[in-house]
Amino acid sequence: MFNGKYTHINEILERVRRDYAFEEVFMDEAKEWVWDCIGYFGRDEILVDSTQEVTITSWRGILPTDLFKFKGCREKDTKISLLPTTDRYFLNNLESDSTLGEAIIQGQSIDLESTGVGDNIVTSIDEPTIYVEFVPTYKVDNIQKYTYLLQENYIYTGLEETTLEVNYVAFPMWEDYTPKIPDDPKVIRMVTLHIANKIAFKLMLQDKLSERKWQYIHDELDFGVVS
């Protein structure tokens, strides 16, 4: 059970140095490994909702560094929400299934496969379209413009220059942009072992550590996962 308290990554790295005698521990790599470890072991209770502005230049912008799960986005000035697409060049192939063929705009449904506006009053909004609830009325013909595609650390849009409000589930972070790690003995041990295992594996591949020693740390991590 998460107690609401966090520890700093510097304390974790000190444990790695002390317990495994690894002197070269690089902060940038360690931060990525912490994200991987916490995400992999599914500690969803530590995650927080966040909304940040993302500047779009030449049809793309950099996603927030603390992003864990993208929820939705809208243009800051117009409050028009963007819909997901699978096409980098934003053709008419919006992501959809049998229930996502309608965008929810001001309490009415718009059929994306036609140019007509439906008369169905919306009583519930499913998760993929929840951010579209606050969209002002606009023509269906312009919907191709208000689309987005997530790729690696970027968000690509049909808008060349704008500012987006991006809503997402985030990893909590300290003021120095390092990840907050739950102050729980099991989590601290798991993160310490995960980082030690990553360092040991790299050293083993560089012939700076025997495979037997790396396997010892790896086995310790496996045991920690199931215990």
KEFI-439927 format. One record per residue (C-alpha): x, y, z; residue number from 1. Coordinates in steps of 0.05 Angstrom, whole numbers, plus 32768, in hexadecimal, padded with zeros to 4 digits. Layout:
<sites>
<site><u>X</u><v>Y</v><w>Z</w><pos>NUM</pos></site>
...
</sites>
This chain:
<sites>
<site><u>8000</u><v>8000</v><w>8000</w><pos>1</pos></site>
<site><u>801D</u><v>8043</v><w>7FEB</w><pos>2</pos></site>
<site><u>8026</u><v>8071</v><w>8027</w><pos>3</pos></site>
<site><u>802C</u><v>80B2</v><w>7FFF</w><pos>4</pos></site>
<site><u>8076</u><v>80BB</v><w>800F</w><pos>5</pos></site>
<site><u>80AF</u><v>80BB</v><w>7FDD</w><pos>6</pos></site>
<site><u>80FA</u><v>80B2</v><w>7FDC</w><pos>7</pos></site>
<site><u>812D</u><v>80D3</v><w>7FAE</w><pos>8</pos></site>
<site><u>8152</u><v>80AD</v><w>7F78</w><pos>9</pos></site>
<site><u>8195</u><v>80C3</v><w>7F97</w><pos>10</pos></site>
<site><u>8185</u><v>8096</v><w>7FD3</w><pos>11</pos></site>
<site><u>8179</u><v>805C</v><w>7FA4</w><pos>12</pos></site>
<site><u>81BA</u><v>8067</v><w>7F7F</w><pos>13</pos></site>
<site><u>81DF</u><v>806A</v><w>7FC0</w><pos>14</pos></site>
<site><u>81C3</u><v>8026</v><w>7FD2</w><pos>15</pos></site>
<site><u>81DA</u><v>800B</v><w>7F8E</w><pos>16</pos></site>
<site><u>8220</u><v>8025</v><w>7F9A</w><pos>17</pos></site>
<site><u>8222</u><v>800C</v><w>7FE2</w><pos>18</pos></site>
<site><u>8203</u><v>7FC7</v><w>7FD7</w><pos>19</pos></site>
<site><u>8221</u><v>7FB5</v><w>7F94</w><pos>20</pos></site>
<site><u>8261</u><v>7FDF</v><w>7F90</w><pos>21</pos></site>
<site><u>824C</u><v>7FFE</v><w>7F4E</w><pos>22</pos></site>
<site><u>8270</u><v>8041</v><w>7F4B</w><pos>23</pos></site>
<site><u>8259</u><v>8059</v><w>7F06</w><pos>24</pos></site>
<site><u>820F</u><v>8064</v><w>7F0B</w><pos>25</pos></site>
<site><u>81F5</u><v>8097</v><w>7ED9</w><pos>26</pos></site>
<site><u>81B8</u><v>80C1</v><w>7EED</w><pos>27</pos></site>
<site><u>8198</u><v>80C4</v><w>7EA8</w><pos>28</pos></site>
<site><u>8199</u><v>8079</v><w>7EA0</w><pos>29</pos></site>
<site><u>8182</u><v>806D</v><w>7EE8</w><pos>30</pos></site>
<site><u>8145</u><v>809B</v><w>7EDE</w><pos>31</pos></site>
<site><u>812F</u><v>8073</v><w>7EA1</w><pos>32</pos></site>
<site><u>8138</u><v>8032</v><w>7EC7</w><pos>33</pos></site>
<site><u>810D</u><v>804C</v><w>7F00</w><pos>34</pos></site>
<site><u>80D5</u><v>805D</v><w>7ECF</w><pos>35</pos></site>
<site><u>80DB</u><v>8017</v><w>7EB1</w><pos>36</pos></site>
<site><u>80DC</u><v>7FF5</v><w>7EF4</w><pos>37</pos></site>
<site><u>80A0</u><v>8019</v><w>7F13</w><pos>38</pos></site>
<site><u>8078</u><v>8015</v><w>7ED3</w><pos>39</pos></site>
<site><u>8088</u><v>7FCB</v><w>7ECA</w><pos>40</pos></site>
<site><u>8074</u><v>7FB8</v><w>7F11</w><pos>41</pos></site>
<site><u>8033</u><v>7FDE</v><w>7F0A</w><pos>42</pos></site>
<site><u>8033</u><v>800E</v><w>7F46</w><pos>43</pos></site>
<site><u>7FF8</u><v>8036</v><w>7F2A</w><pos>44</pos></site>
<site><u>7FE7</u><v>8053</v><w>7F6E</w><pos>45</pos></site>
<site><u>8024</u><v>8081</v><w>7F6B</w><pos>46</pos></site>
<site><u>8011</u><v>80A0</v><w>7F28</w><pos>47</pos></site>
<site><u>7FEF</u><v>80E4</v><w>7F24</w><pos>48</pos></site>
<site><u>7FC3</u><v>8109</v><w>7EF2</w><pos>49</pos></site>
<site><u>7FE5</u><v>8143</v><w>7ED0</w><pos>50</pos></site>
<site><u>7FD7</u><v>8177</v><w>7E9A</w><pos>51</pos></site>
<site><u>8010</u><v>819B</v><w>7E78</w><pos>52</pos></site>
<site><u>8017</u><v>81CA</v><w>7E3D</w><pos>53</pos></site>
<site><u>803C</u><v>81B0</v><w>7E00</w><pos>54</pos></site>
<site><u>8054</u><v>81E0</v><w>7DCB</w><pos>55</pos></site>
<site><u>8049</u><v>81C7</v><w>7D84</w><pos>56</pos></site>
<site><u>807C</u><v>81DF</v><w>7D50</w><pos>57</pos></site>
<site><u>807D</u><v>81C4</v><w>7D09</w><pos>58</pos></site>
<site><u>8044</u><v>8195</v><w>7D1A</w><pos>59</pos></site>
<site><u>8066</u><v>8174</v><w>7D55</w><pos>60</pos></site>
<site><u>8076</u><v>817E</v><w>7D9F</w><pos>61</pos></site>
<site><u>809D</u><v>815A</v><w>7DD5</w><pos>62</pos></site>
<site><u>8074</u><v>8132</v><w>7E07</w><pos>63</pos></site>
<site><u>807D</u><v>813D</v><w>7E52</w><pos>64</pos></site>
<site><u>80B7</u><v>8116</v><w>7E6F</w><pos>65</pos></site>
<site><u>808C</u><v>80FB</v><w>7EA9</w><pos>66</pos></site>
<site><u>8056</u><v>80DE</v><w>7E7B</w><pos>67</pos></site>
<site><u>8040</u><v>8097</v><w>7E8C</w><pos>68</pos></site>
<site><u>7FFC</u><v>8092</v><w>7E68</w><pos>69</pos></site>
<site><u>7FE1</u><v>80C4</v><w>7E36</w><pos>70</pos></site>
<site><u>7F97</u><v>80D6</v><w>7E41</w><pos>71</pos></site>
<site><u>7F86</u><v>810E</v><w>7E10</w><pos>72</pos></site>
<site><u>7F97</u><v>8154</v><w>7DF8</w><pos>73</pos></site>
<site><u>7F76</u><v>8193</v><w>7DDE</w><pos>74</pos></site>
<site><u>7F8C</u><v>81D4</v><w>7DBF</w><pos>75</pos></site>
<site><u>7F97</u><v>8208</v><w>7DF6</w><pos>76</pos></site>
<site><u>7F77</u><v>8244</v><w>7DD4</w><pos>77</pos></site>
<site><u>7F3B</u><v>8225</v><w>7DB1</w><pos>78</pos></site>
<site><u>7F30</u><v>81EC</v><w>7DE3</w><pos>79</pos></site>
<site><u>7F25</u><v>81BD</v><w>7DA8</w><pos>80</pos></site>
<site><u>7F39</u><v>8177</v><w>7DBA</w><pos>81</pos></site>
<site><u>7F65</u><v>814D</v><w>7D8C</w><pos>82</pos></site>
<site><u>7F52</u><v>8107</v><w>7D78</w><pos>83</pos></site>
<site><u>7F84</u><v>80CD</v><w>7D6F</w><pos>84</pos></site>
<site><u>7F9B</u><v>80B8</v><w>7D2A</w><pos>85</pos></site>
<site><u>7FC8</u><v>807F</v><w>7D12</w><pos>86</pos></site>
<site><u>7FE2</u><v>80A7</v><w>7CD6</w><pos>87</pos></site>
<site><u>801F</u><v>80D4</v><w>7CDC</w><pos>88</pos></site>
<site><u>8003</u><v>80FE</v><w>7CA4</w><pos>89</pos></site>
<site><u>7FBC</u><v>8101</v><w>7CC1</w><pos>90</pos></site>
<site><u>7F93</u><v>80E1</v><w>7C8A</w><pos>91</pos></site>
<site><u>7F4C</u><v>80CB</v><w>7C97</w><pos>92</pos></site>
<site><u>7F5D</u><v>808D</v><w>7CC0</w><pos>93</pos></site>
<site><u>7F4E</u><v>80A2</v><w>7D07</w><pos>94</pos></site>
<site><u>7F58</u><v>806C</v><w>7D3B</w><pos>95</pos></site>
<site><u>7F14</u><v>804D</v><w>7D48</w><pos>96</pos></site>
<site><u>7EED</u><v>800F</v><w>7D58</w><pos>97</pos></site>
<site><u>7EA3</u><v>8003</v><w>7D55</w><pos>98</pos></site>
<site><u>7E95</u><v>8032</v><w>7D90</w><pos>99</pos></site>
<site><u>7EC8</u><v>8068</v><w>7D80</w><pos>100</pos></site>
<site><u>7EA9</u><v>807D</v><w>7D3F</w><pos>101</pos></site>
<site><u>7E8B</u><v>80BB</v><w>7D61</w><pos>102</pos></site>
<site><u>7EAC</u><v>80F7</v><w>7D7F</w><pos>103</pos></site>
<site><u>7E87</u><v>8117</v><w>7DB9</w><pos>104</pos></site>
<site><u>7E7F</u><v>8162</v><w>7DAE</w><pos>105</pos></site>
<site><u>7E54</u><v>818E</v><w>7DDB</w><pos>106</pos></site>
<site><u>7E25</u><v>8155</v><w>7DEF</w><pos>107</pos></site>
<site><u>7E19</u><v>813E</v><w>7DA7</w><pos>108</pos></site>
<site><u>7E39</u><v>8107</v><w>7D7E</w><pos>109</pos></site>
<site><u>7E5D</u><v>8111</v><w>7D3D</w><pos>110</pos></site>
<site><u>7E65</u><v>80D6</v><w>7D0E</w><pos>111</pos></site>
<site><u>7EAD</u><v>80D8</v><w>7CF6</w><pos>112</pos></site>
<site><u>7E9C</u><v>80AE</v><w>7CB9</w><pos>113</pos></site>
<site><u>7E6C</u><v>80E2</v><w>7C9E</w><pos>114</pos></site>
<site><u>7E65</u><v>812E</v><w>7C9B</w><pos>115</pos></site>
<site><u>7E24</u><v>8131</v><w>7CC1</w><pos>116</pos></site>
<site><u>7E19</u><v>8142</v><w>7D0A</w><pos>117</pos></site>
<site><u>7DF0</u><v>8110</v><w>7D31</w><pos>118</pos></site>
<site><u>7DB8</u><v>8122</v><w>7D60</w><pos>119</pos></site>
<site><u>7DC8</u><v>80EF</v><w>7D96</w><pos>120</pos></site>
<site><u>7DCF</u><v>8110</v><w>7DD9</w><pos>121</pos></site>
<site><u>7E0B</u><v>80F2</v><w>7DFD</w><pos>122</pos></site>
<site><u>7DFC</u><v>80D7</v><w>7E43</w><pos>123</pos></site>
<site><u>7E40</u><v>80B6</v><w>7E4F</w><pos>124</pos></site>
<site><u>7E85</u><v>80BF</v><w>7E33</w><pos>125</pos></site>
<site><u>7EB6</u><v>8086</v><w>7E2C</w><pos>126</pos></site>
<site><u>7F00</u><v>808D</v><w>7E3E</w><pos>127</pos></site>
<site><u>7F1C</u><v>8096</v><w>7DF7</w><pos>128</pos></site>
<site><u>7EF0</u><v>80D3</v><w>7DEB</w><pos>129</pos></site>
<site><u>7EEA</u><v>80F1</v><w>7E30</w><pos>130</pos></site>
<site><u>7F17</u><v>812B</v><w>7E20</w><pos>131</pos></site>
<site><u>7EEB</u><v>813E</v><w>7DE5</w><pos>132</pos></site>
<site><u>7EB2</u><v>8151</v><w>7E13</w><pos>133</pos></site>
<site><u>7EC9</u><v>8199</v><w>7E18</w><pos>134</pos></site>
<site><u>7ED2</u><v>81A5</v><w>7DCD</w><pos>135</pos></site>
<site><u>7EAF</u><v>81E2</v><w>7DAE</w><pos>136</pos></site>
<site><u>7E85</u><v>81D5</v><w>7D70</w><pos>137</pos></site>
<site><u>7EAE</u><v>81D1</v><w>7D30</w><pos>138</pos></site>
<site><u>7EA4</u><v>81B4</v><w>7CEB</w><pos>139</pos></site>
<site><u>7EB0</u><v>816A</v><w>7CE1</w><pos>140</pos></site>
<site><u>7ED8</u><v>817C</v><w>7CA3</w><pos>141</pos></site>
<site><u>7F0E</u><v>8199</v><w>7CD1</w><pos>142</pos></site>
<site><u>7F14</u><v>815B</v><w>7CFD</w><pos>143</pos></site>
<site><u>7F51</u><v>8143</v><w>7CD5</w><pos>144</pos></site>
<site><u>7F76</u><v>8181</v><w>7CED</w><pos>145</pos></site>
<site><u>7F69</u><v>8173</v><w>7D36</w><pos>146</pos></site>
<site><u>7F8A</u><v>812F</v><w>7D3B</w><pos>147</pos></site>
<site><u>7FC9</u><v>8116</v><w>7D5E</w><pos>148</pos></site>
<site><u>7FFA</u><v>80DD</v><w>7D5A</w><pos>149</pos></site>
<site><u>8029</u><v>80C7</v><w>7D93</w><pos>150</pos></site>
<site><u>806D</u><v>80AE</v><w>7D7C</w><pos>151</pos></site>
<site><u>80A7</u><v>80A3</v><w>7DAB</w><pos>152</pos></site>
<site><u>80B0</u><v>80E4</v><w>7DD3</w><pos>153</pos></site>
<site><u>8088</u><v>810F</v><w>7DA3</w><pos>154</pos></site>
<site><u>8040</u><v>8121</v><w>7D94</w><pos>155</pos></site>
<site><u>8031</u><v>8130</v><w>7D4B</w><pos>156</pos></site>
<site><u>7FF3</u><v>8158</v><w>7D39</w><pos>157</pos></site>
<site><u>7FCE</u><v>8175</v><w>7CFD</w><pos>158</pos></site>
<site><u>7FDC</u><v>81BB</v><w>7D1A</w><pos>159</pos></site>
<site><u>801D</u><v>81DB</v><w>7D04</w><pos>160</pos></site>
<site><u>8026</u><v>820D</v><w>7D3D</w><pos>161</pos></site>
<site><u>7FFE</u><v>820C</v><w>7D7E</w><pos>162</pos></site>
<site><u>7FFE</u><v>81FC</v><w>7DC7</w><pos>163</pos></site>
<site><u>7FDC</u><v>81BD</v><w>7DE2</w><pos>164</pos></site>
<site><u>7FC2</u><v>81AC</v><w>7E27</w><pos>165</pos></site>
<site><u>7FD6</u><v>8164</v><w>7E30</w><pos>166</pos></site>
<site><u>7FB3</u><v>813A</v><w>7E65</w><pos>167</pos></site>
<site><u>7FD7</u><v>80FB</v><w>7E7D</w><pos>168</pos></site>
<site><u>7FE9</u><v>80CD</v><w>7EB6</w><pos>169</pos></site>
<site><u>802D</u><v>80E0</v><w>7ED0</w><pos>170</pos></site>
<site><u>8066</u><v>80C6</v><w>7EF9</w><pos>171</pos></site>
<site><u>806F</u><v>80F4</v><w>7F36</w><pos>172</pos></site>
<site><u>80B1</u><v>811B</v><w>7F32</w><pos>173</pos></site>
<site><u>80DC</u><v>8145</v><w>7F60</w><pos>174</pos></site>
<site><u>80EF</u><v>818D</v><w>7F4F</w><pos>175</pos></site>
<site><u>8130</u><v>8174</v><w>7F30</w><pos>176</pos></site>
<site><u>8108</u><v>8149</v><w>7EFE</w><pos>177</pos></site>
<site><u>811C</u><v>8107</v><w>7F1E</w><pos>178</pos></site>
<site><u>80E7</u><v>80D3</v><w>7F2C</w><pos>179</pos></site>
<site><u>80C6</u><v>80CE</v><w>7F70</w><pos>180</pos></site>
<site><u>80CD</u><v>8086</v><w>7F89</w><pos>181</pos></site>
<site><u>809B</u><v>806C</v><w>7FBC</w><pos>182</pos></site>
<site><u>80BB</u><v>8069</v><w>8001</w><pos>183</pos></site>
<site><u>80A8</u><v>8020</v><w>8009</w><pos>184</pos></site>
<site><u>80DE</u><v>7FEC</v><w>801B</w><pos>185</pos></site>
<site><u>80C6</u><v>7FBB</v><w>7FE5</w><pos>186</pos></site>
<site><u>80C5</u><v>7FF1</v><w>7FAE</w><pos>187</pos></site>
<site><u>8109</u><v>800C</v><w>7FC3</w><pos>188</pos></site>
<site><u>8127</u><v>7FC6</v><w>7FC2</w><pos>189</pos></site>
<site><u>8108</u><v>7FB8</v><w>7F7E</w><pos>190</pos></site>
<site><u>8121</u><v>7FF8</v><w>7F5F</w><pos>191</pos></site>
<site><u>8166</u><v>7FEE</v><w>7F7D</w><pos>192</pos></site>
<site><u>816A</u><v>7FA7</v><w>7F61</w><pos>193</pos></site>
<site><u>814F</u><v>7FBC</v><w>7F1D</w><pos>194</pos></site>
<site><u>8185</u><v>7FF2</v><w>7F15</w><pos>195</pos></site>
<site><u>81BC</u><v>7FC4</v><w>7F2F</w><pos>196</pos></site>
<site><u>81A6</u><v>7F8E</v><w>7EFE</w><pos>197</pos></site>
<site><u>81A8</u><v>7FC0</v><w>7EC3</w><pos>198</pos></site>
<site><u>81EE</u><v>7FD7</v><w>7ED6</w><pos>199</pos></site>
<site><u>8207</u><v>7F90</v><w>7EE1</w><pos>200</pos></site>
<site><u>81EC</u><v>7F79</v><w>7E9E</w><pos>201</pos></site>
<site><u>8210</u><v>7FB2</v><w>7E7A</w><pos>202</pos></site>
<site><u>8251</u><v>7FA3</v><w>7E9E</w><pos>203</pos></site>
<site><u>824A</u><v>7F59</v><w>7E8E</w><pos>204</pos></site>
<site><u>8242</u><v>7F68</v><w>7E43</w><pos>205</pos></site>
<site><u>8281</u><v>7F93</v><w>7E47</w><pos>206</pos></site>
<site><u>82A7</u><v>7F5A</v><w>7E68</w><pos>207</pos></site>
<site><u>82AF</u><v>7F84</v><w>7EA7</w><pos>208</pos></site>
<site><u>8285</u><v>7F56</v><w>7ED2</w><pos>209</pos></site>
<site><u>827F</u><v>7F0A</v><w>7ED1</w><pos>210</pos></site>
<site><u>823E</u><v>7EEB</v><w>7EB9</w><pos>211</pos></site>
<site><u>8239</u><v>7EC7</v><w>7EFB</w><pos>212</pos></site>
<site><u>8238</u><v>7F08</v><w>7F23</w><pos>213</pos></site>
<site><u>8205</u><v>7F27</v><w>7EF4</w><pos>214</pos></site>
<site><u>81DA</u><v>7EE8</v><w>7EFB</w><pos>215</pos></site>
<site><u>81DD</u><v>7EEE</v><w>7F46</w><pos>216</pos></site>
<site><u>81BF</u><v>7F34</v><w>7F44</w><pos>217</pos></site>
<site><u>818D</u><v>7F1F</v><w>7F0F</w><pos>218</pos></site>
<site><u>8176</u><v>7EE4</v><w>7F3A</w><pos>219</pos></site>
<site><u>816F</u><v>7F13</v><w>7F75</w><pos>220</pos></site>
<site><u>8142</u><v>7F40</v><w>7F4C</w><pos>221</pos></site>
<site><u>8117</u><v>7F05</v><w>7F35</w><pos>222</pos></site>
<site><u>810F</u><v>7EEF</v><w>7F7D</w><pos>223</pos></site>
<site><u>80FB</u><v>7F35</v><w>7F91</w><pos>224</pos></site>
<site><u>80C5</u><v>7F38</v><w>7F5C</w><pos>225</pos></site>
<site><u>80A1</u><v>7EFA</v><w>7F75</w><pos>226</pos></site>
<site><u>80AC</u><v>7F06</v><w>7FBF</w><pos>227</pos></site>
</sites>
